[in-house]
């Protein structure tokens, strides 16, 4: 596995996310999400079952595997790594940074909120429940 680029992510759950290339799996650019389950609460553990999300819809990133990886520099401490397909696009945090949000025209803010709510309702109607509907999880 070759790390390509570190991606911005929430530090709330202490995850690390990179775009990667794994020649033995495919020639695609993938995303690797590494996390230590010791820092995950019981409540958040329901979000780590990759198989539960891979069957929802064709626009959900393809799941490529769940691996355990030792970290030699930390005494071979083991972390979990999820490999999934990379989705090109930008999330809301990049499109509308917090420091620029006050400058967005009110009608445009309402249009963005309307689009996000319609997306959430449309996915709900399809049987997909977005538990973590944060700006980082909405990619345009």
Residue pairs with C-beta under 8 A, 6 or more apart in sequence:
1 20
1 21
1 22
1 32
2 20
2 21
2 22
2 23
3 18
3 19
3 20
3 32
4 18
4 19
4 20
4 21
4 29
5 18
5 19
6 16
6 17
6 18
7 17
7 18
7 19
7 31
8 93
8 94
8 136
9 15
9 16
9 17
9 33
9 136
10 134
10 136
13 35
13 39
13 40
13 44
14 35
14 36
14 39
15 33
15 34
15 35
16 33
16 34
16 35
17 31
17 32
17 33
17 34
18 31
18 32
18 34
19 29
19 30
19 31
19 32
19 86
20 29
20 30
20 31
20 32
20 83
21 27
21 29
21 30
22 30
22 64
22 83
25 64
25 65
25 83
26 64
28 85
28 86
29 86
30 64
30 83
30 84
30 85
30 86
31 61
31 83
31 84
31 85
31 86
32 81
32 82
32 83
33 81
33 82
33 84
34 69
34 79
34 80
34 81
35 48
35 79
35 80
36 77
36 79
36 80
37 45
37 48
37 80
40 48
46 131
47 131
47 132
48 80
48 82
50 63
50 66
50 82
50 84
51 63
53 60
53 63
54 60
54 62
54 63
56 126
56 127
56 128
57 123
57 126
57 128
60 128
61 84
61 85
61 86
61 87
62 84
62 85
63 82
63 83
63 84
64 83
64 84
64 85
65 82
65 83
66 80
66 81
66 82
66 83
67 80
67 81
67 83
68 78
68 79
68 80
68 81
69 78
69 79
69 80
69 81
70 76
70 77
70 78
71 77
71 78
71 79
87 139
89 139
89 140
90 139
90 140
91 135
91 136
91 137
91 138
91 139
91 140
92 112
92 116
92 135
92 136
92 138
92 140
93 135
93 136
95 140
96 104
96 112
96 135
101 109
104 112
116 133
116 138
119 138
120 130
120 133
123 129
123 130
124 130
130 137
